[in-house]
Amino acid sequence: MIRSLLSVGGFTLLSRLTGFLSLAMQSAIMGAGAVSDAFFIAQRLPNSFRAIFGEGAFNAAYIPCYATALEKEGAESAEEFAGQVYTLLLASQIVILLLVWLFSAQFVSLLAPGLDNRPEKFALAVSLTRITFPYLLFMTLFAQHMGTLNAHGRFALPAFAPNLMNLTVMAALALTVVAPRLFPNPGYAASWGVTISGALELGLLMWGARQIGVLRGLRRPHWARVRDFFIKLGPAVIGSASPQIAVFADTILSSMLADGGVSAISYAERLYQLPVGVIGIAAGTVLLPEMSRRIASGDVAGAHQAQSRTMALTIALAAPFFVAFDTLPELIVAGLFMRGRFTPADAIAAGDVLAAYGAGLMALVLIASARASFQSRGDTSTPMKIALAALAANVALKIVLFRSLGAVGLATATSVGLWINLAALVSLALACDFMAFDGVFAKVLGATFIASAFLTLVAMFGRAPALALGVHFGAQANLVALMALGAAGAIVYGVVLAGVLYLAGINIAKLRGRR
């Protein structure tokens, strides 16, 4: 399982790196103004609906049902079930797409009411939304193919596919440089890149599924066949919707800020989502099928051990990002994005938001693994109820903090909501004996704390020398300083963590659960 986690994490890391290059290109060409705000708003609808109906909720309901059909009834029965779900997904997404195309203005008005008195920016957001929304259709079908491949132990191809989006958006933006008359503005180019990438990603997974002989076509739906799936999907959708509702709240409130407010949140969010995708989502993607199989076979202790080791590894890998985001946020944003139309003021604004988001990072990367305690047992309603309670606290705090802190208040409320969600999941799972932490977890946690303390010292006392070094590189001063600090921090953190784990008697074999 650890090998699969590292495989998924590795390919996801590659996609996050290409995503950074894409975002850097967007910041240089679009800056942080009206065009970038409109583009990020247009992306918000399909991305949020994808997260609600696609990756999180869909996998939580689909993988256990598909795995059960495969194990107990055979490959042909699993294929029939998958084909029926595929047919229903395709039909529903076509209906949603038509509705959004017809009522795009109303959707954008609900999502970003602050644009109502800015007609040019509102019209641009509506146009870009109509271009980007087909991405949802492609990604929903992508999610099913991903779930099917994961159930068969194939994780690499779905993890690689998001690179196609980043590369396609970069190619589209490059066209605005070599052929500026091809698009009205860079926002249109990036929006077309998003939609085209969805078709490419789905095509890649369709090819992968057919290579192993699954999801070969549409099947006539029968309610008796897909009933259990939809019963589980309902609560899973509501649970997955709660963080997306919080994101919608951020977009609604930030649209009332001056030009650049939406962009500051979006740039910061993309950065703090880097470890989430590389570590947190990768852990949840691999852990859920593993725990489901072990619990189905009666190996509850093995399932708990797999979860404990996965959460330990998640904490150790995510801790450096937590330290960096809360000690060097402005330097990170300036080093990565401050060029072209992206100004020092934009870097400060996005850096402040990044620090607020960073406070909730550790909770966010662990939530998917904690939810697996319930989802692996077919329980999607408990995580839903916890997510809704955390959402209520999150949104209430956003309203309170927005007036005084602006975008930073929105991010702070998000972090608080994440910690409430994680604390409730872990507390209830432990009380129900659905989770158990072992000695290895405690030792990894202690080693991570010690290594993080040393890393914090590097960030605090190494910043001035790193900036002094960067001065010699002109416009790239912040980037060079960031790279120097990053290299020094990685060495210190890695050496201290490895040394403390060695003294505690922990090695890779123990993390894998071997004796």
Disulfide bonds with the S-S distance in Angstrom:
none
